[in-house]
Amino acid sequence: VQLVESGGGSVQAGGSLRLSCVGSERTFSFITMAWFRQHPGEDREFVAAITWSGALTWYATSVKDRFTISRDNDKSILYLQMNSLKVEDTAVYYCAAAGSYYNPTYYSSQNQYRDWGQGTQVTVSS
């Protein structure tokens, strides 16, 4: 699955952004999807994940109650609504599609995701 993110940008602390990730294949609709982010000089970290139907979602503790992951399978789009943004949310955000070997027990592990987008920069200023 080819993935293309958009929606990143610069915002002041307390503001909101919505990221989008468009998938290229119909199989998008049957795959668990996730968002990760990478701070400068650090490894990618898990942000949120959602099952193919949208019935289950998971969030990193640092973003829970501020971010919402959702998907529109008819349009093959994954979303990340980010509210109450903090300076520490500044990072490059990546969407990812689970591989065929995906084990839901390890939803937060990068190793479970086969396809990745190119990333979109989110910058939050104080």
N, C-alpha and C positions, 0 to 999 in steps of 0.2 A: 504494500500500500504506500503510495506516495502521499506525503503530508505537507501541507503548506500553512504556516501560522501567519496571523496578522493581528493587528490591534494593539501592539505595543506602543510605547511612547513615554513622554515625560509628564508627571503629575505631581502636585503637592501632596504632602502627607495628609491623610484624611480623605483624599479623593478616591475616585473609582476608575477602573478600566475594564473592558471586556475583551478578552482574547478569543480568537476564532482559529480553528484548525480544519481545513478542508481536506477530505480524503479522496483519493482518485478512483477507488474501486468499490463495487457493490459489496464486497466482503467486509467493508468498513462497518456495515450494519450488524455484523455478527461477532465483532471483536471487542474485548475489553480495551478501553482507551485510558490514557493517563496524561497528566501534566507533571513535568519535572522542571526544576530550575537550577541554574548554576551561577553562583556568586564568583566574582573574579578570584582566581587562584584556588578555587575549591572544586570538589567533585560535584556532580549533579546530585540533587536531593529530590526526594519525592514530594509532590505537592498534593495531588488528588488523583483518584481513579474512579471509573464508572463502568459497570457491566454493560453488555451489549444492549440490554433492554432499558437500561437506566434505573432498574429497580434497586440496585445497590450502589452506594458511593462510599468512598473512604477519603479521609483527609489527614494531612499532617497536623500535628497538634498546633503548630505555629500559625496555621491559616484557618483552622476550624472556626466556624461562626463568622468568618469574614469573607471567605471565598466560596463560590458555588460552582460545581462542575455539572454540565448538562450536555445533552446531545440531541441532534435532529437527524435521525437515520434516513429520513426521506431525502434530505439534502446532503447527507454525508458530512455533517459539520459537528465538530466538538467545540464546546465553549468553556471558558473559565471567567466567571464574573468575579471581579476582585473589588471589594469595598473596604473602606477604612484602611487604606493602604498606609504602610509604614516605611520608613527609610530602609529598614532591613529587608523589605520585599524587593529591593533593587536587585535585578538579576536578568540573565537571559532565560526565557521560558521556552520549553520544548514540549510539543505533544508527541505521544508515542503510542504505537499500536502493538498489542500483545502478539507474541509468536504462537505457533501451533502447539508449543510445549508449555504454554502458560499454566501455571499452578496458582490458583487464587489465594492460597495461603501466603504467597510471597508477592502480593500485589504492589508492594512498595519498592521492590528490587528492580533496578535497571535491567538485570539479566533476563527478566521475564518479557521484555519488550523488544521486538525485532526491528520495527520500522520507526524512524524518527524524522521529525521535521527539521528545518534549518535553524529554527530558533527566532525569537523576537525579543528585543530589548525592552525592559520595563525599568524606568528610572523614577524613583520617588525622592523628592527633595523636601527638606524641612522648612 
